[in-house]
Amino acid sequence: MEITSAVLMIICNKALMTGSLNFRYPTTLTAAHFAWTAAGSTLINKCTDSDRDAKLELPPWYVIGAFVLLSSAAIILSNASLLLNSVAFYQIMKLATLPFVALLEWTAGTKVFTLWHLLFYATIMAGVGMTIVGDVVATPLGTVVASISFMSAGLHQVFCGRLQANWGLSPSKLLSMVSPYKAALLFSFGPVMDAAWFGGWITSYGWGMNAGAPILVTCVLAIALNMAEYSAIHLLGAGTYQALSQLKTAGRHRPDYLRRGWPHMLR
């Protein structure tokens, strides 16, 4: 579900931000996604057995606040990394999230890695690495931003798993707690960041059904994507989730040397 919704989200965002629609406001769009996720996760809680969660002792405000800030930083830094670097370098640095998450879990003592685990992760990284195409172009600032970006994303995933495990929170309960704050935080400075990056305010965009429909689709997909991500981390752990989620990168690309077949590669 996470891989499918993520790929569909990428396709919709690509169609929305290019061509005739030219909707160049990614941070504001992400804020809208979290607003919809807050509503969707709250509805899921109402429609399911939420009495068990209601009786639990909830994390203190500063724990939730730290999680919200870390999650929002990961999103903003990811957008900044894509802006400052080439797509190929951006993807290579995103791939570094996998060993970083594994290192965090091993250091914290939450997971013991066997040789099979390491071979599995190495195979995933090698396979995804083969599909990354394009010129690797990076600036010193872009390299710093990309490095902080993948580390903040890894910390967010491990933090997410620990919150659910330590406090007994279901994925929908945790999402309903943090999504409104993430939406408010991103809405507060998202339009300013988008205007600084792309040179225009969202109020100047020509709205209509042509743009409204794909935005609505991405907001619905965001609910499925966030629910699937938090559920996968809850059920599999951050490391295994990160390894499997890399498959969506391999599904989006097929380099020329693979397209021309193995004989060409051997030659």
N, C-alpha and C positions, 0 to 999 in steps of 0.2 A: 504493500500500500504506500509506503514511504517513497520507494523508488518510482513507482508509477505516478504518484501525485507530484513528485519533484520534477520529473521529466516534463509532464504536462504543464507545470507552472513555468518552467523555462521556456517552453514553446509559446505559451500565452504572453509571457513578459517580452519575449523577443518580438512577437507580432505587434505588441502594444507600443513598444519603445522605438520601433523602426518603421520605415515606410511612411505612408500617408498619415498614420496616427501620431507618430513622433511624440509619445508621452514620456518626457525625460525627467521624471520625478520619482526615482526609485525609493528614496528614504520615506517620502510621504506615502507612497504606495504600500510600503512595508508597515507603516503605522496603521493604515486602513486594514491590512491583513490581520494585525493583532487585535484590532477592535472587533472584527468579525469573529476571530478566534475566541475572544472573551465571551461574546454572546453565544457562540456555538457550544463551547465547553460548559457554560452555565446551564444551557438547555439540556445537554447530555446528563449533567448531574441531577437535574430535576426529573428526567425521564428514567433514571436508573436508581439503584439503591444507594442513596447518599447518606443514609442515617449513620452508617459505620464511620464514614469520614467526619461527619458532624460531631461525633463524640470524641474524636482524637484531639490531643493537644497539638495545636498548630505551631509552626516555627515562629520565633519572635520576629518583630518587624525588621530588625537590622539584618537578619539572615535573608529574608525575602527581598529587602532593598539591595543587598549585595548581589543577589542572583539577578535581579532586574537590571542593575547597572552593568553587570558582566555580560548578560545576554544582549543588551542594547549596544554595548561597545563592540561585541563580536560582529553584529550586523553592520554597523557603521564602518568599521575597519575593513570588512569584506568588500563593501562598496568602494571604499577609498582605494583598496588594493587593486581592484579591477580598473579603476579610473587611472591610476598611476603606472600600471604595468601592462605588458602584453597579456593576452588571454592565456598563452602557453605558460608564461612564468606564473601567472595567477593560479593556474591549475596545479603546477608543480608544487607550489607552496601549500595549496590546499591538501595535496597528497601527504605532506609532512604531518598533518594532523593525526594520521593513524599511528605512527610510532610514538608521537608525543602523548597521545591518550593512553597507549599501552604502558609507556614509562610511568605516567601518573598513577595508573592502577597498580602497577607493580610496586612502586615506591610507597603507596598508601597501604599496601598489603591486602587490597581488596580482591586481587586476582593472582593466581599462580600460573605462569606460562610454561607450557611444555614445549618440546621440540616441534610437535605437530602444530601448535598455535603459531610458533614463529615461522614455520614453513608456509602455513596458510596466509599469514600476513604478508610475507615476502612475495608469494605468488600473486596476491591481489595487487600489491604495489608495482610489481613488474608488469603485470597485464595492463593496468591502468596507465602506467608510464609509457607503454608502447603506443597507446592511443592518443597521447597528447601531441598535437601537431601545431606547427606555427613557429614563428621566430620568437626566441626567448629574449625579450627586451625588458630591462628593468633599470630604474634610476636608484641612486643611493637612498633617497627618501622612500621610494616605492618598496625597496627591499626591507627597510626598517618597518614600514607599515604592514607589509605582507607577513613578516615574521611575528609581529605582535598579533596580527589577525588570526593566524592559525593557532597560536598559543591560547588566545582568548576563546576561540571556538572550542578547543579541546577542554579547557577549564570549565566552560559552560556545560559541556556534555557530561563530564565527570560530576560536576556540582549537581546537575539535574538528577543523575542516578542516585547520588547520596541523599538528596532531599527526599526522594520517593522511598528509599530504603529505610532511612533513619526515622522518618516521621510517619511512615505508613500511608503516604498520600497516593491516591490513584492518579493516573496521567491527567484525567479530565479535571480533578480537583486542583492539582497544581497549576494547570493551565488557566483555570478560572480565577485563581488567586493572583497570578503574575501578569497575565495578558493585558488587563486594563491599565496597569502601571506602565508596561512597555509601550502600549499605544499612546498614552498621554505623554510619555517622555519623548517619543519619536515625533509626535505631532507638534510638540513645543518648539523643536528646532529643526525638524525635517525640512519644511519649506525653505528655511534660510540656507541649509546646506545644499539643497537641490538648486537653489538660485545661484549660489556661489560656484557650484560645480558646472552647471549647464547654462548659466546666464539668463535665467528667466524665472518669474514667479508663477506658481501654479494657478493663480487667479487670472493670468493672461492666456491660459490654455483654452482653445475653442472646444467647449464641451458639446457632446451630442450622443446619440444612440450608438454611433460607430465606435466611440471610445468607452461609453458606459457599459456596453455588453461585455467586452473582454475584461474590464476592471472587475465587474461583478463575478465573472467566472474565476478570476484569480483569487478573489476574496473567499469564494466557496472552496476552492482548492487549498487555500491556506489553512482552513479548518482541518481538512483531511490530512494535510502534510504535518502540521504541528501535533495533532493527535497521534499520528503514526510514529513520528519521531520520539515523542515522550513515551509512548507505549513500548516501542522497540528498545529504548534505553532501559526501561523498567524490566522488561522480560529477558533481554539478552546481555545487558551491561553496555557501557559506553564503548569499550574496545571492539566488541563484536559488531555492535551497531555501526561504528565508524568504518569497519572493514567492509561490511555488506553494502553500506550506502555508497561506497566508491564505485559500485557497479553501474550506477547511473551515469557516471562520467564515461565509462567504456561504451555504454549504450548510445551516446550522443555522437561519437566520432568513429571514423574508420579510415585510417591513413592510406595514402596511395600505395605504400609498399604492401599493405595487407590486401588492398583491393586487387592488386596485380598478381597475387598468389604467392605461395611458398617457393616455387622454383625460382622466381625472380629474386626473392630474398636470399636464397642459397647462392645464387650467382653473384 
